[in-house]
């Protein structure tokens, strides 16, 4: 047994539940607040202390997409009979829950608290069925004024006009940039994606809390079909995170000293051994190397340094798996090859286990806790990804405690920032080189339009310091000029998806600024909006 600092954070209890329609019938899942309460109580029971929740000093709730309450953590505290000195309702991101754990660890290290609960969940599947039936939820404690949507960065005008908005598209663009960097033909690359995701589906098939408990062979994931339409090339439906689930999870967190006081057996505790958070440039085309994540590399390196371990010493992984790209980038950042015997997820990933809004990492932590209890002394790594593959968090866990970790997060972020970012030119005409491309498909599986990210010739625009500069025009030294382009020509869409190519990566295209007509307009893009339209040069 390692030596634990009395202020070290450990997970002492977990709770999970999934409400399948087959089990709950037409009534569906309860409202989210009731879900949070249930998994919090399950976590306390798992710790062997069902009555301990009244003593928690911190109640934290990840952002809920299903329903907005007037005071989410306060309402949960009321249900638990607690009067915590600290409550927190998070912003929206897949990286959020690990960051909440990190911040709790910091507060515990400073002696500010000893016992905390993080609980969250979504009733999005139930809400969707209600809306299909023409009804709306009438859940408790709505706010008098709807809160603003917690989008931390303003939309970039070029991303708005070119519809670079949906996660399935942006992650596909990053993955095709990686494919182009590797020079892998599309047919081979999609087969690799199918093989990797098949392993995740096999994990979900054995997970009693998974939304889809079915192991899928690689071809059924990679190849488009009537039941598996293409969403955004190269991603099919079965490679895409499923958010419309009814799931909740919670973790009960304690200091080592409090766990001793409560009499929690040593073998039931899972310690946070290292952590880190950092972010890449927020807009897709800003990233100097679109085929990698500098922030992921720094986050994993720092979390492992704090834990005193290398990645080869980590037995269990839960790499955030909303789409194949997030797993690919994480494996690259960690130096994990395709032939590695470790499956990238202990839950099964968001397309199969389910991705309940900003709460998947709570499920990952609960699952990893059980895995580590069953394999005492081993190490587990859990990662989170937020927004458009820009926010990154990681935690290393073990039943064996270690020194109190102090991650150098500021240094990690400075090292990421030093790599620079690219200026995005909203309107560009002339020749440009394709870095990444994807084709968006309709609900029937037909290709509708494509998006390219292109490297444009440098402009005369001066380089500005990112800090304090306008977010829509800021660069850092060492970066180029980028632009987006739409593709409507059917032949060109076919070339992007050609199985023998690596998309159009490396190809030169001719861009012309054109207004979108009514037939191309939607709620985001007024008719007549100027966009860059690509033709083959």
C-alpha positions as CSV (number, residue, x, y, z in Angstrom):
1,X,0.0,0.0,0.0
2,X,1.4,3.4,-1.0
3,X,1.7,6.3,1.4
4,X,-1.3,8.7,1.1
5,X,-1.4,12.3,2.0
6,X,-4.4,12.9,4.4
7,X,-5.7,15.5,1.9
8,X,-5.6,13.2,-1.2
9,X,-8.8,12.7,-3.1
10,X,-10.3,9.2,-3.5
11,X,-13.5,7.9,-4.9
12,X,-15.3,6.0,-2.2
13,X,-18.7,5.3,-3.8
14,X,-20.3,5.1,-7.3
15,X,-23.9,4.9,-8.6
16,X,-25.2,4.2,-12.1
17,X,-28.5,3.6,-13.6
18,X,-29.9,3.3,-17.2
19,X,-33.6,3.5,-17.8
20,X,-34.4,1.4,-20.9
21,X,-37.8,1.8,-22.4
22,X,-38.3,-2.0,-22.3
23,X,-38.0,-1.7,-18.5
24,X,-39.9,1.5,-17.8
25,X,-42.5,1.4,-20.5
26,X,-44.4,4.4,-21.8
27,X,-43.9,6.3,-18.5
28,X,-40.2,6.7,-19.4
29,X,-37.5,7.8,-17.1
30,X,-38.1,10.1,-14.1
31,X,-37.1,13.7,-14.4
32,X,-33.4,14.5,-14.2
33,X,-33.5,15.7,-10.6
34,X,-34.9,12.4,-9.5
35,X,-32.3,10.6,-11.5
36,X,-29.5,12.5,-9.9
37,X,-30.8,11.8,-6.4
38,X,-31.1,8.1,-7.1
39,X,-27.5,7.7,-8.3
40,X,-26.2,9.8,-5.4
41,X,-27.9,7.5,-3.0
42,X,-26.6,4.5,-4.9
43,X,-23.1,6.0,-4.5
44,X,-23.5,6.4,-0.8
45,X,-24.7,2.8,-0.4
46,X,-21.8,1.6,-2.5
47,X,-19.5,3.4,0.0
48,X,-21.3,1.5,2.8
49,X,-22.6,4.8,4.3
50,X,-26.2,5.3,3.0
51,X,-26.8,8.1,5.5
52,X,-23.7,10.1,4.7
53,X,-25.1,12.3,2.0
54,X,-26.5,14.8,4.6
55,X,-22.9,15.6,5.5
56,X,-21.5,16.3,2.0
57,X,-19.8,19.7,1.9
58,X,-20.0,20.1,-1.9
59,X,-22.8,19.1,-4.4
60,X,-21.9,19.4,-8.0
61,X,-24.0,18.8,-11.1
62,X,-22.8,18.6,-14.7
63,X,-24.8,20.7,-17.2
64,X,-28.1,19.1,-18.0
65,X,-29.4,19.2,-21.6
66,X,-32.8,17.7,-20.8
67,X,-34.2,20.3,-18.4
68,X,-33.1,23.6,-16.8
69,X,-33.8,24.0,-13.1
70,X,-33.7,27.2,-11.1
71,X,-30.8,25.9,-9.0
72,X,-29.7,22.4,-10.0
73,X,-27.2,21.6,-7.3
74,X,-29.3,23.4,-4.6
75,X,-32.3,21.3,-5.5
76,X,-30.3,18.1,-5.4
77,X,-28.9,19.1,-2.0
78,X,-32.4,19.6,-0.7
79,X,-33.4,16.1,-1.8
80,X,-30.3,14.7,-0.1
81,X,-30.9,16.5,3.1
82,X,-27.6,18.3,2.8
83,X,-26.5,21.9,3.5
84,X,-23.2,22.1,1.5
85,X,-21.0,25.1,1.8
86,X,-20.1,24.7,-1.9
87,X,-22.4,24.0,-4.8
88,X,-21.6,24.1,-8.5
89,X,-23.5,23.7,-11.8
90,X,-21.0,23.2,-14.6
91,X,-20.8,24.5,-18.2
92,X,-21.3,22.2,-21.2
93,X,-18.4,19.9,-22.3
94,X,-17.4,16.3,-22.3
95,X,-14.2,17.3,-20.5
96,X,-16.2,18.9,-17.6
97,X,-16.6,16.1,-15.1
98,X,-12.9,15.2,-14.9
99,X,-12.3,19.0,-14.4
100,X,-14.8,19.0,-11.5
101,X,-12.9,16.1,-9.9
102,X,-9.6,18.0,-10.4
103,X,-11.0,21.2,-8.8
104,X,-12.4,19.2,-5.9
105,X,-9.0,17.6,-5.4
106,X,-7.5,21.1,-5.3
107,X,-10.0,22.2,-2.7
108,X,-9.5,19.1,-0.6
109,X,-5.7,19.6,-0.8
110,X,-6.2,23.2,0.6
111,X,-8.3,21.9,3.5
112,X,-11.5,23.5,2.2
113,X,-13.7,20.3,2.2
114,X,-13.6,16.6,2.9
115,X,-16.7,15.1,1.2
116,X,-18.3,15.8,-2.1
117,X,-20.8,14.3,-4.5
118,X,-20.9,14.8,-8.3
119,X,-24.1,13.5,-9.9
120,X,-25.7,14.1,-13.2
121,X,-27.9,12.5,-15.8
122,X,-30.2,13.0,-18.8
123,X,-33.7,12.0,-19.7
124,X,-33.2,12.9,-23.4
125,X,-34.7,9.6,-24.8
126,X,-37.9,10.2,-22.7
127,X,-38.0,13.8,-23.8
128,X,-37.7,12.8,-27.4
129,X,-40.6,10.3,-27.1
130,X,-42.7,13.0,-25.4
131,X,-42.1,15.4,-28.2
132,X,-42.9,12.8,-30.9
133,X,-46.3,12.3,-29.1
134,X,-46.9,16.1,-29.1
135,X,-46.1,16.7,-25.4
136,X,-43.5,18.6,-23.5
137,X,-42.0,17.8,-20.2
138,X,-43.5,19.5,-17.2
139,X,-40.7,18.8,-14.7
140,X,-40.1,20.6,-11.4
141,X,-38.5,23.9,-10.5
142,X,-38.1,25.6,-13.9
143,X,-36.2,28.9,-13.7
144,X,-38.2,32.1,-14.0
145,X,-35.9,33.2,-16.8
146,X,-34.3,30.6,-19.1
147,X,-30.5,30.7,-18.6
148,X,-28.3,31.6,-21.5
149,X,-26.8,28.7,-23.5
150,X,-23.4,28.0,-21.9
151,X,-21.3,28.4,-25.1
152,X,-18.0,29.8,-23.9
153,X,-16.7,31.0,-27.3
154,X,-18.6,33.1,-29.8
155,X,-19.2,31.4,-33.2
156,X,-16.7,32.3,-35.8
157,X,-18.4,34.0,-38.7
158,X,-16.7,31.7,-41.2
159,X,-17.8,28.6,-39.3
160,X,-21.4,30.0,-39.2
161,X,-21.6,30.7,-42.9
162,X,-20.0,27.4,-43.9
163,X,-22.0,25.4,-41.4
164,X,-19.0,24.0,-39.5
165,X,-21.2,23.6,-36.5
166,X,-22.1,20.0,-35.7
167,X,-19.7,17.8,-33.8
168,X,-20.1,14.9,-36.2
169,X,-18.8,17.1,-39.0
170,X,-16.0,18.8,-37.1
171,X,-14.6,15.5,-35.7
172,X,-14.8,14.0,-39.2
173,X,-12.8,16.9,-40.5
174,X,-10.1,16.3,-37.9
175,X,-10.1,12.6,-38.6
176,X,-9.7,13.1,-42.4
177,X,-6.9,15.5,-41.7
178,X,-5.2,12.7,-39.8
179,X,-5.9,10.3,-42.6
180,X,-4.4,12.7,-45.1
181,X,-1.3,13.1,-42.9
182,X,-0.9,9.3,-42.8
183,X,-1.6,9.0,-46.5
184,X,-4.0,6.1,-45.9
185,X,-6.6,5.4,-48.7
186,X,-10.2,6.0,-47.6
187,X,-11.3,2.4,-47.9
188,X,-8.5,1.1,-45.7
189,X,-8.9,4.0,-43.2
190,X,-12.7,3.4,-42.8
191,X,-11.9,-0.3,-42.2
192,X,-9.5,0.7,-39.4
193,X,-12.2,2.9,-37.9
194,X,-14.7,0.0,-38.0
195,X,-12.3,-2.4,-36.4
196,X,-11.5,0.0,-33.5
197,X,-15.1,0.8,-32.8
198,X,-16.1,-2.9,-33.0
199,X,-13.9,-3.4,-29.9
200,X,-15.8,-0.7,-28.1
201,X,-19.2,-2.3,-29.0
202,X,-18.0,-5.6,-27.6
203,X,-17.3,-3.8,-24.2
204,X,-20.7,-2.2,-24.3
205,X,-22.3,-5.6,-25.0
206,X,-21.0,-6.8,-21.6
207,X,-21.9,-3.6,-19.8
208,X,-25.2,-3.9,-18.0
209,X,-25.6,-0.1,-18.0
210,X,-24.9,0.4,-21.8
211,X,-27.7,1.8,-24.0
212,X,-26.9,-0.6,-26.9
213,X,-25.8,-4.0,-25.6
214,X,-24.9,-5.5,-29.0
215,X,-21.4,-6.4,-30.3
216,X,-21.1,-5.2,-33.9
217,X,-18.6,-6.6,-36.4
218,X,-16.3,-4.1,-38.1
219,X,-18.1,-4.1,-41.5
220,X,-21.5,-3.4,-39.9
221,X,-20.0,-0.3,-38.4
222,X,-17.8,0.9,-41.3
223,X,-20.1,0.2,-44.3
224,X,-23.1,2.3,-45.0
225,X,-26.5,0.5,-45.2
226,X,-30.2,1.1,-44.7
227,X,-29.7,0.6,-41.0
228,X,-26.3,2.4,-40.8
229,X,-26.5,5.5,-43.0
230,X,-23.5,7.7,-43.7
231,X,-23.7,10.8,-41.4
232,X,-20.6,12.9,-42.3
233,X,-18.0,11.0,-44.3
234,X,-16.2,8.9,-43.1
235,X,-18.5,8.5,-40.1
236,X,-21.6,6.3,-40.3
237,X,-24.4,6.3,-37.8
238,X,-22.8,3.5,-35.8
239,X,-19.7,5.6,-35.3
240,X,-21.6,8.5,-33.9
241,X,-22.3,9.4,-30.3
242,X,-25.9,8.8,-29.2
243,X,-27.1,11.6,-26.8
244,X,-30.7,10.7,-26.6
245,X,-30.4,8.3,-23.7
246,X,-31.9,8.0,-20.2
247,X,-28.9,7.5,-18.0
248,X,-27.4,8.9,-14.8
249,X,-24.2,8.4,-12.7
250,X,-22.7,9.8,-9.6
251,X,-19.4,9.6,-7.7
252,X,-18.8,10.2,-4.0
253,X,-15.5,11.8,-3.3
254,X,-13.6,12.0,0.0
255,X,-10.2,12.9,1.4
256,X,-8.0,10.0,2.5
257,X,-8.4,11.3,6.1
258,X,-12.2,11.4,5.8
259,X,-12.3,7.9,4.3
260,X,-10.3,6.7,7.4
261,X,-12.8,8.4,9.7
262,X,-15.7,6.8,7.9
263,X,-14.0,3.4,8.0
264,X,-14.1,2.9,4.2
265,X,-12.0,-0.3,3.5
266,X,-8.7,0.4,1.7
267,X,-9.7,-1.9,-1.1
268,X,-12.8,0.2,-1.9
269,X,-11.0,3.4,-2.4
270,X,-9.7,4.6,-5.8
271,X,-7.3,7.5,-5.6
272,X,-6.7,10.3,-8.1
273,X,-3.0,10.0,-8.8
274,X,-2.6,12.7,-11.5
275,X,-4.6,15.1,-13.6
276,X,-4.3,17.9,-16.1
277,X,-6.5,20.1,-18.3
278,X,-5.6,22.2,-21.4
279,X,-7.2,23.4,-24.6
280,X,-6.3,23.6,-28.2
281,X,-7.3,26.6,-30.4
282,X,-11.1,26.7,-30.3
283,X,-11.9,27.0,-34.0
284,X,-11.4,24.0,-36.3
285,X,-9.3,25.7,-38.9
286,X,-7.2,27.6,-36.3
287,X,-5.1,24.5,-35.3
288,X,-1.7,24.5,-37.0
289,X,-1.6,20.7,-37.2
290,X,-5.1,19.5,-37.8
291,X,-4.0,15.9,-37.6
292,X,-3.0,16.0,-33.9
293,X,-3.8,17.6,-30.6
294,X,-1.0,19.4,-28.9
295,X,-3.3,19.9,-25.8
296,X,-4.0,16.2,-25.6
297,X,-0.3,15.4,-25.7
298,X,0.5,17.9,-22.8
299,X,-2.5,16.8,-20.7
300,X,-1.6,13.1,-20.9
301,X,2.1,13.7,-20.3
302,X,1.4,15.9,-17.2
303,X,-1.2,13.6,-15.7
304,X,1.1,10.6,-16.1
305,X,4.1,12.6,-14.7
306,X,2.0,13.4,-11.6
307,X,1.1,9.7,-11.2
308,X,4.8,8.7,-11.6
309,X,3.9,6.3,-14.5
310,X,4.3,5.8,-18.2
311,X,1.5,4.8,-20.5
312,X,2.8,1.3,-20.7
313,X,2.2,0.9,-16.9
314,X,-1.5,1.9,-17.3
315,X,-3.6,-1.3,-17.5
316,X,-7.1,0.2,-18.1
317,X,-8.2,3.0,-20.4
318,X,-11.3,5.0,-20.9
319,X,-10.4,7.4,-23.8
320,X,-13.3,9.7,-24.5
321,X,-15.0,8.1,-27.5
322,X,-17.7,10.3,-29.0
323,X,-16.5,9.6,-32.5
324,X,-13.5,7.6,-33.8
325,X,-11.4,10.8,-34.1
326,X,-11.3,11.5,-30.4
327,X,-10.0,8.0,-29.8
328,X,-7.5,8.2,-32.7
329,X,-6.1,11.5,-31.5
330,X,-5.8,10.2,-27.9
331,X,-4.0,7.1,-29.0
332,X,-1.6,9.1,-31.1
333,X,-1.0,11.5,-28.2
334,X,-0.3,8.6,-25.9
335,X,1.8,6.6,-28.4
336,X,-0.6,3.7,-28.4
337,X,-0.5,1.7,-31.6
338,X,-3.4,-0.1,-33.3
339,X,-1.9,-3.5,-32.2
340,X,-2.1,-2.6,-28.5
341,X,-4.1,-5.2,-26.6
342,X,-5.8,-2.6,-24.4
343,X,-9.3,-1.7,-25.4
344,X,-9.6,2.1,-25.4
345,X,-12.8,2.2,-23.2
346,X,-14.0,0.4,-20.1
347,X,-17.6,1.7,-20.8
348,X,-17.9,1.0,-24.5
349,X,-17.8,4.6,-25.8
350,X,-20.6,7.1,-26.5
351,X,-22.0,5.4,-29.7
352,X,-22.7,2.1,-27.8
353,X,-22.6,2.8,-24.1
354,X,-24.4,6.1,-24.7
355,X,-23.4,9.7,-24.3
356,X,-25.6,11.5,-21.8
357,X,-24.8,15.2,-22.6
358,X,-21.9,16.5,-20.5
359,X,-22.1,13.5,-18.2
360,X,-20.3,10.5,-19.9
361,X,-17.1,10.9,-17.9
362,X,-19.1,10.4,-14.7
363,X,-20.1,7.0,-16.1
364,X,-16.4,6.4,-17.0
365,X,-15.3,7.2,-13.5
366,X,-17.9,4.9,-12.0
367,X,-16.9,2.1,-14.3
368,X,-13.2,2.6,-13.9
369,X,-13.6,2.5,-10.1
370,X,-15.2,-0.9,-10.3
371,X,-12.5,-2.1,-12.8
372,X,-9.7,-0.9,-10.5
373,X,-11.3,-2.5,-7.4
374,X,-11.3,-5.8,-9.2
375,X,-7.6,-5.3,-10.3
376,X,-6.1,-3.8,-7.2
377,X,-2.8,-1.9,-7.6
378,X,-3.3,-1.3,-11.3
379,X,-3.6,2.1,-13.0
380,X,-6.5,3.4,-15.0
381,X,-6.6,6.5,-17.2
382,X,-9.8,8.4,-17.9
383,X,-10.0,11.3,-20.5
384,X,-12.6,13.9,-21.4
385,X,-13.0,15.9,-24.6
386,X,-15.0,19.0,-25.0
387,X,-16.4,21.1,-27.8
388,X,-14.9,20.6,-31.2
389,X,-12.0,18.4,-30.0
390,X,-10.6,21.5,-28.3
391,X,-10.9,20.9,-24.5
392,X,-9.0,18.1,-22.9
393,X,-8.9,16.6,-19.4
394,X,-7.3,13.5,-18.0
395,X,-7.1,11.7,-14.7
396,X,-5.0,8.7,-13.6
397,X,-6.5,6.5,-10.9
398,X,-5.4,3.6,-8.7
399,X,-6.4,1.8,-5.5
400,X,-2.9,2.5,-4.4
401,X,-2.4,6.1,-3.2
402,X,0.6,8.2,-4.0
403,X,2.0,11.7,-3.3
404,X,-0.5,14.5,-3.5
405,X,-0.3,15.5,-7.2
406,X,0.3,19.1,-8.2
407,X,-0.1,19.3,-12.0
408,X,1.7,22.1,-13.9
409,X,-1.4,23.1,-15.9
410,X,-0.3,26.7,-16.6
411,X,2.9,25.4,-18.1
412,X,1.1,22.8,-20.2
413,X,-1.2,25.5,-21.6
414,X,1.7,27.8,-22.3
415,X,3.4,25.1,-24.3
416,X,0.3,24.5,-26.3
417,X,-0.2,28.2,-26.9
418,X,3.5,28.5,-28.1
419,X,2.6,26.4,-31.1
420,X,0.5,29.2,-32.5
421,X,-2.8,29.4,-34.3
422,X,-3.9,30.2,-37.8
423,X,-5.8,33.2,-39.1
424,X,-9.2,32.2,-40.7
425,X,-10.0,34.2,-43.8
426,X,-13.8,34.4,-44.0
427,X,-13.9,35.1,-47.8
428,X,-11.2,33.9,-50.1
429,X,-10.8,33.6,-53.8
430,X,-8.0,31.8,-55.6
431,X,-6.1,28.6,-55.3
432,X,-5.8,26.8,-51.9
433,X,-4.5,23.4,-50.7
434,X,-7.0,21.0,-49.0
435,X,-6.1,19.9,-45.5
436,X,-9.3,18.1,-44.6
437,X,-12.7,17.4,-46.1
438,X,-16.0,15.8,-45.3
439,X,-19.4,15.2,-47.0
440,X,-22.6,15.7,-45.0
441,X,-25.3,13.2,-45.8
442,X,-29.1,13.5,-45.4
443,X,-31.5,11.5,-43.3
444,X,-31.9,9.1,-46.2
445,X,-28.1,8.6,-46.5
446,X,-27.7,10.7,-49.7
447,X,-24.7,13.1,-50.0
448,X,-25.9,16.7,-49.7
449,X,-22.9,19.0,-49.5
450,X,-19.3,19.0,-48.4
451,X,-16.9,21.1,-46.4
452,X,-13.2,21.6,-47.0
453,X,-10.6,23.2,-44.7
454,X,-7.9,24.7,-46.9
455,X,-4.5,26.3,-46.5
456,X,-4.6,29.6,-48.3
457,X,-1.6,31.7,-49.4
458,X,-0.4,34.1,-46.6
459,X,-2.2,37.4,-46.5
460,X,-0.6,40.8,-45.6
461,X,-2.6,40.9,-42.4
462,X,-0.3,41.5,-39.4
463,X,0.1,38.9,-36.8
464,X,-1.6,39.8,-33.5
465,X,-1.0,38.5,-30.0
466,X,-3.8,36.1,-29.1
467,X,-4.1,37.4,-25.6
468,X,-6.4,40.4,-25.6
469,X,-6.9,40.4,-29.4
470,X,-10.3,39.9,-31.1
471,X,-11.2,36.2,-31.1
472,X,-12.3,36.4,-34.7
473,X,-9.0,37.8,-35.9
474,X,-6.3,36.7,-33.5
475,X,-3.2,34.8,-34.5
476,X,-0.1,33.7,-32.8
477,X,3.3,33.7,-34.5
478,X,4.2,30.7,-36.7
479,X,0.8,30.2,-38.1
480,X,-0.7,30.3,-41.6
481,X,-3.9,31.4,-43.2
482,X,-6.9,29.1,-43.5
483,X,-10.4,29.2,-45.0
484,X,-13.4,27.0,-45.3
485,X,-15.1,26.1,-48.5
486,X,-18.4,24.4,-49.4
487,X,-18.7,21.7,-52.1
488,X,-21.9,21.1,-54.0
489,X,-20.6,19.5,-57.3
490,X,-21.6,15.8,-57.2
491,X,-18.5,14.7,-59.0
492,X,-16.3,16.5,-56.5
493,X,-18.3,15.0,-53.5
494,X,-17.6,11.6,-55.0
495,X,-13.8,12.4,-55.2
496,X,-13.8,13.3,-51.5
497,X,-15.3,9.9,-50.7
498,X,-13.3,7.9,-53.3
499,X,-12.1,4.7,-51.5
500,X,-8.7,4.9,-53.2
501,X,-7.9,8.4,-52.1
502,X,-7.2,10.1,-48.7
503,X,-10.1,12.5,-49.3
504,X,-8.9,15.5,-51.2
505,X,-6.0,16.1,-48.7
506,X,-3.1,17.7,-50.5
507,X,-5.1,18.6,-53.6
508,X,-5.2,22.1,-55.0
509,X,-8.7,23.6,-55.4
510,X,-10.0,26.8,-56.8
511,X,-12.2,28.8,-54.5
512,X,-14.7,31.4,-55.5
513,X,-16.9,33.5,-53.2
514,X,-20.6,33.0,-54.0
515,X,-23.9,33.9,-52.3
516,X,-26.0,30.9,-51.0
517,X,-29.4,30.8,-52.6
518,X,-32.7,30.1,-50.8
519,X,-32.3,26.4,-51.5
520,X,-29.1,26.3,-49.4
521,X,-30.2,28.5,-46.6
522,X,-31.2,27.2,-43.2
523,X,-31.8,28.7,-39.7
524,X,-28.1,29.5,-39.3
525,X,-27.5,31.0,-42.7
526,X,-29.6,33.7,-44.2
527,X,-30.2,33.5,-48.0
528,X,-27.5,35.4,-49.8
529,X,-24.7,34.8,-47.3
530,X,-21.3,34.8,-49.0
531,X,-19.4,31.5,-48.8
532,X,-16.3,30.1,-50.4
533,X,-17.3,27.4,-53.0
534,X,-14.7,25.0,-54.2
535,X,-14.0,23.7,-57.7
536,X,-11.1,21.5,-58.9
537,X,-8.2,23.6,-60.0
